[in-house]
Amino acid sequence: MNILRTWQDNEVYNKEIEINFRDCDINKKVKLSAIMGLASDIAGKDYTYRGVSHDKMIEAKQVFILARYHFHFYRIPSVDDIITFRTWEKGIKDGYVFRDYEIIDSKNEACILASSTWLIINPDTRKIIRPRNFTLTNIGASEKVLDCEPCDRIHFNEEKLIALGERIIFYTDLDANGHLNNANYANIAIDFLPNNFRDKIYTDFYINYIKEAKLDEVIKLFGYKECNDYYIVGKLENNLCFACKFVYI
């Protein structure tokens, strides 16, 4: 039996994870959604380790929500691999909080890098709180340099969008916040990729979260290919819900 470790190394929170069968796709490679879900969960565990649990954030009416992700892949882990998530805060800018990740394989080599962008909101009013007004802990500003730039706003060509289908939001899609979990957007995007793109190797994935999707709402999916990129855009009625981009080899 593997004993998985969790530890703090100065500003870096470290957690070992074993890739389970349920986390993998038909090729026994870890799903993008599994990596995304682990990344957001481990950000929360970093704060809990520092004495700021999610319950404390709810009580203080100051919670983090994801705005953007960028993942860069050197290698996609497989079933039974043990990987180490390393994460740290990268400071604040323009009302956002930045957090980086380095995912290390059993050979102590980076297999995935990630940059995440967060907002702080009041969970009752959904109003944005400036990071300087976050009162529960200091937000770190690491000088560690990662070869994975933050995800900017994804610009896509509206005129090129091709209708791909619709996806209703089911009860099991929801998380404890009552809306579509951030990792499930990746599952939806991949489900609506053309068949010849699903098994292609991608090096980068970018996503912008714009409007939360809730129970029984219907996301209309659109997409198009441009050079080595494939864009997937989701809309709730006429409002943009999310936009993402896969960068292929």
N, C-alpha and C positions, 0 to 999 in steps of 0.2 A: 504494500500500500504506500502510495506517495504521500508524504507530508508536505503540504503546500504552505509556504511561508508568507507572512505579511510584515513589512518593516518600513520605518521611516529613515531616510538617509538625508539629513539636513532638510532641504526644501523639497526633496523628491519622495513621493509616496510610492512604495513598491508592493506589488501583489502577484503571487504566482497563481496561474490558472491552468487547469487541465482541460483540453478540448474534448468534449464529450460527443458521442455519436449524434445526439439530438441537435448539436450545434452545427452539423455539417450538411453539405449538399449531396447530390447524387454522385459526385466525384470524390467524396470523403474529404473535401476541403472545407474549412470553417466558413460559414456563411458571413457575408458582409453584415447582415443584421445582427448576428451574434457578436461580432467585434464591436459594432456601434453600441449595442446594449451594454456590453461589458465596460466600454470606455465611459459611458455616462454614469453607470453604477459606481465605478471606481472613483470617479470625481466626487460622488457623494460620500464614499467611504473615506476619502482623504479628509473631508470636512468633519465627518464623525470622529475620526481619529484625533482631530484637533479640538474636539469637544463641542462641535456644532452639528448636531443631528438634524435630519429633515424635520422632525417634530419641533425642534427649537426654531427652525426657520419659519415654519408655519405659524407658530405662536408669535413670533416677532413680525410676521407678515412681510418677510423678506426672503424670497425663494429664487433660485436660479432656474432659468429655462434656456434650452439650446436655441441658438439662432443660426449657426452655420457649422459645418464640419468639412475638413479636407483630410482624406486618407491617402497616403502614398505607400504602395506595396512593392517590396523587393521580392517577397515570397509569401504565399498564402499558407498558413499552418494547416496541418492535417489532423484527423482524428487521433486521439491519445497523445498528441504533442503537449508538452508542458511549456508554457510561455510565461514571461514576466511582463506585466504592465508597469511602466514607470511614468509617473505624471507629476506635473508641477505647474504652478500659475505663472503666467507671462506678463502680468500687469494689466492696466486698463488703458483704453483709448476710445474716444468718441462715444462714451457711454457703455462700451462693451468690456467684458472681462475675458481675457484670453488664457487658454490652458493648452499645454502641449503634452504629447504622449510619445513614448518610445516603447515598442513592443519587441522584446528580446526572445530569441529561440533558445533551445537547449545547448546550442553551440556558442552561446553568448554573443550572437550576432543579431543586429536589428533586422527584423523581417517586415515590420510595418511602422511607419511614422504617422502622426496625426496632429492636426491643429484644430482646436475647437474655439468657438466664439459664443459667449453667453450674455444674456440679459438678466438683470435682477428686477423682479416685479413684486407687486402686492398681489397675493393669490386671490384675494377677495374682489378687488377692483380691477385687476389686470393692468394697473398703471405701472409704468416703468419707474424704477428707482435708480438714481444715479449711483454708480459704484462707490463714490466718496461718502455716500450716506449709509452704506452698509455698516451696521454697528456690531455684528456678531463676532467678527475676527478680522485681522488684517489680511488684505489681499496681496499675495506675493507678487514680486516683479523679478523673476529669475533672469539672469543674463545668459543662461544656457542657450546655445544656438542649435537649431534643428533644421535639417534640410527639407523642410516642409512648410511652405508659406501659408499664412492664414487664408481661409476662403473668403474672397471678396463677393460682392453681389454678382450673381450669375446673370450674364446678359445673353439672351437668346433672341432668335429672329421669329417674331410672332407670325410672319407670313409663311414661314416654312413648316409650321406645326401641322402634323398629320394626326387626325383623331385615331386613338388606339383602343378606346373602350372606356368602360366605367367600372368603378369599384365602390360598393357600399361599405360603410364602416360598421363592423359587427361588434357585438359585446366583448368578444375575446380579443379584439384589437386594442381595447382601452387599457390604460395603466391607472395607477392610483390617483393620478391627477384628473381622471375622467375624460381624457381625450386620446386620440391615436398616439401610441408610444412612438418616440422618435426613431427607434430602430425599425419599426414596421414599415416606415416609408421606403426603406431600402428593399424590403420584400415586395412591396407593391411595384416599385420601379422595375425590378428585375422580372417580375411576372409579366410586365407589359413590354419588355424589350422584344424586338423581333427574334424569332427562333435562332437565327444564325449569329446573334450577339450574346446569347445567354451563356454559352460555354467558352467564349473568347476570353483571352487573358487581358485584364485591364491593369494599368499601372497606378491610376489615380481615380478617386471618386470625390466629387464636390456636391454639397447639398446646402440649399438655403431653406429654412423653415419660415414661412410667412404668416399663415393663418392656421390655427389649430382645427383639426377635423374631429368631429364628435359623433356619437352614436347615431346611426341611421342616415347620416349625411352621405352624399354620393360625390366621390371625386371623379371628375372627368379627366382622362389621361390623354396627353398629346406627346408627340416626339418627332425627332428627325435626326438624321446623320449628317455630320459636317466634318470632312477630313477624317481624322482618327477619333473623333468625339461622337458620342450619342447623347442627345439631350432628352430628358423626360420632364414634362411639366404637368402638374396637377392643379385643377381648378375646382373650386366650390362655387357652383353657379357661374357668375362672371368674375369672381374674385380669385386671385392667385393664392393657392394653398402652399405649394412647394415647387422648387425647381432644382434639378440635379443634373450632373454631367459625369459620364463615364469616359475616361481617356484610355484608349486601347493601344496596344503595341502596333 
